[in-house]
Amino acid sequence: MSSPALVKQSDLKRMADVAKAKGVTVWIEVNGRRVGVSPDIPKIHSPDELDVVEEVRL
């Protein structure tokens, strides 16, 4: 039989909702172990896809 989970799924869901809404990382500590949830932030340093530019010669 496996040991019980440190954090309930419902608690993780609430943490994820707060992290997404507020844009912060949420941490809790259970029995000396830290569990965190971070929002999904797009990579700032990676360039976006470039639009195709048409070259027009007159």
C-alpha positions, 0 to 999 in steps of 0.5 A: 500500500502506498503512503498518503499524498502530501497535498490533496489534489483539490489543494493543488487545484486551488493553488494553481488557480491562485498562481494563474490569477495573481501571476505568482508562485504559491508554496506550501510546506508539509512535513518539512517538504515544500510544494510549489505551483507556478503560473504558465508564463511565456518565455520572454527571451525566445523570439516570437515567430516572425511574420513573412514579409513580402518584398515589393519592387517598383 
